[in-house]
Amino acid sequence: MPAYVIFDVEVRDAQRYQDFMRWAKPALESAGGRYLARGGAHKVYEGDWAPRRIVVLEFPSVAAFETFYYGATYQALKAIRDECSSARLVAVEGV
């Protein structure tokens, strides 16, 4: 069952975040993930949520995402991401 991962990211240093993104994309793809949305225009229709940069990923399963997320490669990249941004993150199983 596919898993969808949603990030709400506040970028504090755009240049450093671009460094993170350059390395994150091939790591993500090698783990079976793919981008569905990457910082495009968005609009809130209900509630008081004020997202900043929305990123949506698809993985083959929650287990595949967790293997990627907790793995050494992404954890090293996450350290870079944490230097230049903060994020909220949720994963949900698809149907």
PyMOL CGO cylinders between C-alpha atoms (Angstrom):
from pymol import cmd
from pymol.cgo import CYLINDER

trace = [
    CYLINDER, 0.00, 0.00, 0.00, 1.53, 3.38, -0.96, 0.3, 1, 1, 1, 1, 1, 1,
    CYLINDER, 1.53, 3.38, -0.96, 2.46, 5.95, 1.64, 0.3, 1, 1, 1, 1, 1, 1,
    CYLINDER, 2.46, 5.95, 1.64, 2.18, 9.69, 1.21, 0.3, 1, 1, 1, 1, 1, 1,
    CYLINDER, 2.18, 9.69, 1.21, 4.51, 11.94, 3.16, 0.3, 1, 1, 1, 1, 1, 1,
    CYLINDER, 4.51, 11.94, 3.16, 3.61, 15.58, 3.66, 0.3, 1, 1, 1, 1, 1, 1,
    CYLINDER, 3.61, 15.58, 3.66, 6.13, 18.19, 4.79, 0.3, 1, 1, 1, 1, 1, 1,
    CYLINDER, 6.13, 18.19, 4.79, 5.26, 21.75, 5.80, 0.3, 1, 1, 1, 1, 1, 1,
    CYLINDER, 5.26, 21.75, 5.80, 8.65, 23.45, 5.65, 0.3, 1, 1, 1, 1, 1, 1,
    CYLINDER, 8.65, 23.45, 5.65, 9.79, 26.88, 6.78, 0.3, 1, 1, 1, 1, 1, 1,
    CYLINDER, 9.79, 26.88, 6.78, 13.01, 27.69, 4.93, 0.3, 1, 1, 1, 1, 1, 1,
    CYLINDER, 13.01, 27.69, 4.93, 15.38, 30.07, 6.75, 0.3, 1, 1, 1, 1, 1, 1,
    CYLINDER, 15.38, 30.07, 6.75, 18.36, 29.84, 4.37, 0.3, 1, 1, 1, 1, 1, 1,
    CYLINDER, 18.36, 29.84, 4.37, 17.28, 29.28, 0.76, 0.3, 1, 1, 1, 1, 1, 1,
    CYLINDER, 17.28, 29.28, 0.76, 20.79, 28.65, -0.59, 0.3, 1, 1, 1, 1, 1, 1,
    CYLINDER, 20.79, 28.65, -0.59, 21.61, 25.99, 1.99, 0.3, 1, 1, 1, 1, 1, 1,
    CYLINDER, 21.61, 25.99, 1.99, 18.16, 24.43, 1.49, 0.3, 1, 1, 1, 1, 1, 1,
    CYLINDER, 18.16, 24.43, 1.49, 18.95, 24.12, -2.23, 0.3, 1, 1, 1, 1, 1, 1,
    CYLINDER, 18.95, 24.12, -2.23, 22.11, 22.20, -1.28, 0.3, 1, 1, 1, 1, 1, 1,
    CYLINDER, 22.11, 22.20, -1.28, 19.94, 19.84, 0.78, 0.3, 1, 1, 1, 1, 1, 1,
    CYLINDER, 19.94, 19.84, 0.78, 17.45, 19.41, -2.09, 0.3, 1, 1, 1, 1, 1, 1,
    CYLINDER, 17.45, 19.41, -2.09, 20.20, 18.65, -4.62, 0.3, 1, 1, 1, 1, 1, 1,
    CYLINDER, 20.20, 18.65, -4.62, 21.38, 15.70, -2.49, 0.3, 1, 1, 1, 1, 1, 1,
    CYLINDER, 21.38, 15.70, -2.49, 17.98, 14.64, -1.17, 0.3, 1, 1, 1, 1, 1, 1,
    CYLINDER, 17.98, 14.64, -1.17, 16.35, 14.00, -4.57, 0.3, 1, 1, 1, 1, 1, 1,
    CYLINDER, 16.35, 14.00, -4.57, 18.67, 11.16, -5.70, 0.3, 1, 1, 1, 1, 1, 1,
    CYLINDER, 18.67, 11.16, -5.70, 18.60, 9.61, -2.21, 0.3, 1, 1, 1, 1, 1, 1,
    CYLINDER, 18.60, 9.61, -2.21, 14.81, 9.73, -2.20, 0.3, 1, 1, 1, 1, 1, 1,
    CYLINDER, 14.81, 9.73, -2.20, 14.55, 8.21, -5.67, 0.3, 1, 1, 1, 1, 1, 1,
    CYLINDER, 14.55, 8.21, -5.67, 16.99, 5.40, -4.84, 0.3, 1, 1, 1, 1, 1, 1,
    CYLINDER, 16.99, 5.40, -4.84, 14.72, 4.52, -1.89, 0.3, 1, 1, 1, 1, 1, 1,
    CYLINDER, 14.72, 4.52, -1.89, 11.70, 4.20, -4.19, 0.3, 1, 1, 1, 1, 1, 1,
    CYLINDER, 11.70, 4.20, -4.19, 10.23, 7.61, -3.38, 0.3, 1, 1, 1, 1, 1, 1,
    CYLINDER, 10.23, 7.61, -3.38, 9.09, 10.34, -5.71, 0.3, 1, 1, 1, 1, 1, 1,
    CYLINDER, 9.09, 10.34, -5.71, 7.98, 13.93, -5.46, 0.3, 1, 1, 1, 1, 1, 1,
    CYLINDER, 7.98, 13.93, -5.46, 4.31, 14.69, -6.11, 0.3, 1, 1, 1, 1, 1, 1,
    CYLINDER, 4.31, 14.69, -6.11, 4.51, 18.35, -5.09, 0.3, 1, 1, 1, 1, 1, 1,
    CYLINDER, 4.51, 18.35, -5.09, 7.53, 20.48, -4.30, 0.3, 1, 1, 1, 1, 1, 1,
    CYLINDER, 7.53, 20.48, -4.30, 6.81, 23.95, -3.00, 0.3, 1, 1, 1, 1, 1, 1,
    CYLINDER, 6.81, 23.95, -3.00, 4.12, 24.91, -5.50, 0.3, 1, 1, 1, 1, 1, 1,
    CYLINDER, 4.12, 24.91, -5.50, 1.36, 27.41, -4.92, 0.3, 1, 1, 1, 1, 1, 1,
    CYLINDER, 1.36, 27.41, -4.92, -1.14, 26.32, -2.29, 0.3, 1, 1, 1, 1, 1, 1,
    CYLINDER, -1.14, 26.32, -2.29, -4.33, 27.65, -0.72, 0.3, 1, 1, 1, 1, 1, 1,
    CYLINDER, -4.33, 27.65, -0.72, -5.96, 26.79, 2.61, 0.3, 1, 1, 1, 1, 1, 1,
    CYLINDER, -5.96, 26.79, 2.61, -9.69, 26.20, 2.28, 0.3, 1, 1, 1, 1, 1, 1,
    CYLINDER, -9.69, 26.20, 2.28, -10.57, 25.32, 5.87, 0.3, 1, 1, 1, 1, 1, 1,
    CYLINDER, -10.57, 25.32, 5.87, -9.12, 25.81, 9.31, 0.3, 1, 1, 1, 1, 1, 1,
    CYLINDER, -9.12, 25.81, 9.31, -6.37, 28.02, 10.64, 0.3, 1, 1, 1, 1, 1, 1,
    CYLINDER, -6.37, 28.02, 10.64, -3.42, 26.13, 9.16, 0.3, 1, 1, 1, 1, 1, 1,
    CYLINDER, -3.42, 26.13, 9.16, -0.80, 28.47, 7.70, 0.3, 1, 1, 1, 1, 1, 1,
    CYLINDER, -0.80, 28.47, 7.70, 1.56, 26.21, 5.73, 0.3, 1, 1, 1, 1, 1, 1,
    CYLINDER, 1.56, 26.21, 5.73, 4.74, 27.64, 4.34, 0.3, 1, 1, 1, 1, 1, 1,
    CYLINDER, 4.74, 27.64, 4.34, 6.35, 25.34, 1.72, 0.3, 1, 1, 1, 1, 1, 1,
    CYLINDER, 6.35, 25.34, 1.72, 4.43, 22.11, 1.05, 0.3, 1, 1, 1, 1, 1, 1,
    CYLINDER, 4.43, 22.11, 1.05, 6.29, 19.02, -0.17, 0.3, 1, 1, 1, 1, 1, 1,
    CYLINDER, 6.29, 19.02, -0.17, 4.39, 15.80, -0.91, 0.3, 1, 1, 1, 1, 1, 1,
    CYLINDER, 4.39, 15.80, -0.91, 6.22, 12.51, -1.45, 0.3, 1, 1, 1, 1, 1, 1,
    CYLINDER, 6.22, 12.51, -1.45, 5.02, 9.06, -2.45, 0.3, 1, 1, 1, 1, 1, 1,
    CYLINDER, 5.02, 9.06, -2.45, 6.73, 5.86, -1.27, 0.3, 1, 1, 1, 1, 1, 1,
    CYLINDER, 6.73, 5.86, -1.27, 5.80, 2.24, -1.98, 0.3, 1, 1, 1, 1, 1, 1,
    CYLINDER, 5.80, 2.24, -1.98, 4.86, 1.79, 1.70, 0.3, 1, 1, 1, 1, 1, 1,
    CYLINDER, 4.86, 1.79, 1.70, 5.20, 3.34, 5.15, 0.3, 1, 1, 1, 1, 1, 1,
    CYLINDER, 5.20, 3.34, 5.15, 7.93, 0.79, 5.85, 0.3, 1, 1, 1, 1, 1, 1,
    CYLINDER, 7.93, 0.79, 5.85, 9.87, 1.95, 2.76, 0.3, 1, 1, 1, 1, 1, 1,
    CYLINDER, 9.87, 1.95, 2.76, 9.56, 5.56, 3.93, 0.3, 1, 1, 1, 1, 1, 1,
    CYLINDER, 9.56, 5.56, 3.93, 10.69, 4.70, 7.46, 0.3, 1, 1, 1, 1, 1, 1,
    CYLINDER, 10.69, 4.70, 7.46, 13.68, 2.77, 6.13, 0.3, 1, 1, 1, 1, 1, 1,
    CYLINDER, 13.68, 2.77, 6.13, 14.63, 5.87, 4.10, 0.3, 1, 1, 1, 1, 1, 1,
    CYLINDER, 14.63, 5.87, 4.10, 13.88, 8.38, 6.87, 0.3, 1, 1, 1, 1, 1, 1,
    CYLINDER, 13.88, 8.38, 6.87, 15.74, 6.57, 9.65, 0.3, 1, 1, 1, 1, 1, 1,
    CYLINDER, 15.74, 6.57, 9.65, 18.60, 5.44, 7.39, 0.3, 1, 1, 1, 1, 1, 1,
    CYLINDER, 18.60, 5.44, 7.39, 22.10, 6.89, 7.61, 0.3, 1, 1, 1, 1, 1, 1,
    CYLINDER, 22.10, 6.89, 7.61, 21.90, 8.67, 4.25, 0.3, 1, 1, 1, 1, 1, 1,
    CYLINDER, 21.90, 8.67, 4.25, 18.78, 10.68, 5.04, 0.3, 1, 1, 1, 1, 1, 1,
    CYLINDER, 18.78, 10.68, 5.04, 19.75, 11.34, 8.64, 0.3, 1, 1, 1, 1, 1, 1,
    CYLINDER, 19.75, 11.34, 8.64, 22.96, 12.98, 7.37, 0.3, 1, 1, 1, 1, 1, 1,
    CYLINDER, 22.96, 12.98, 7.37, 20.90, 15.05, 4.92, 0.3, 1, 1, 1, 1, 1, 1,
    CYLINDER, 20.90, 15.05, 4.92, 18.36, 15.86, 7.64, 0.3, 1, 1, 1, 1, 1, 1,
    CYLINDER, 18.36, 15.86, 7.64, 21.16, 17.45, 9.66, 0.3, 1, 1, 1, 1, 1, 1,
    CYLINDER, 21.16, 17.45, 9.66, 21.67, 19.86, 6.74, 0.3, 1, 1, 1, 1, 1, 1,
    CYLINDER, 21.67, 19.86, 6.74, 17.92, 20.41, 6.43, 0.3, 1, 1, 1, 1, 1, 1,
    CYLINDER, 17.92, 20.41, 6.43, 17.69, 21.20, 10.14, 0.3, 1, 1, 1, 1, 1, 1,
    CYLINDER, 17.69, 21.20, 10.14, 20.43, 23.87, 9.77, 0.3, 1, 1, 1, 1, 1, 1,
    CYLINDER, 20.43, 23.87, 9.77, 18.42, 25.85, 7.26, 0.3, 1, 1, 1, 1, 1, 1,
    CYLINDER, 18.42, 25.85, 7.26, 14.76, 25.02, 7.88, 0.3, 1, 1, 1, 1, 1, 1,
    CYLINDER, 14.76, 25.02, 7.88, 12.18, 23.63, 10.26, 0.3, 1, 1, 1, 1, 1, 1,
    CYLINDER, 12.18, 23.63, 10.26, 9.44, 21.25, 9.26, 0.3, 1, 1, 1, 1, 1, 1,
    CYLINDER, 9.44, 21.25, 9.26, 6.27, 19.49, 10.26, 0.3, 1, 1, 1, 1, 1, 1,
    CYLINDER, 6.27, 19.49, 10.26, 6.00, 16.00, 8.80, 0.3, 1, 1, 1, 1, 1, 1,
    CYLINDER, 6.00, 16.00, 8.80, 3.27, 13.41, 8.56, 0.3, 1, 1, 1, 1, 1, 1,
    CYLINDER, 3.27, 13.41, 8.56, 2.99, 10.10, 6.69, 0.3, 1, 1, 1, 1, 1, 1,
    CYLINDER, 2.99, 10.10, 6.69, -0.32, 8.48, 5.77, 0.3, 1, 1, 1, 1, 1, 1,
    CYLINDER, -0.32, 8.48, 5.77, -1.09, 5.13, 4.15, 0.3, 1, 1, 1, 1, 1, 1,
    CYLINDER, -1.09, 5.13, 4.15, -2.80, 5.38, 0.79, 0.3, 1, 1, 1, 1, 1, 1,
    CYLINDER, -2.80, 5.38, 0.79, -5.69, 3.28, -0.45, 0.3, 1, 1, 1, 1, 1, 1,
]
cmd.load_cgo(trace, "trace")
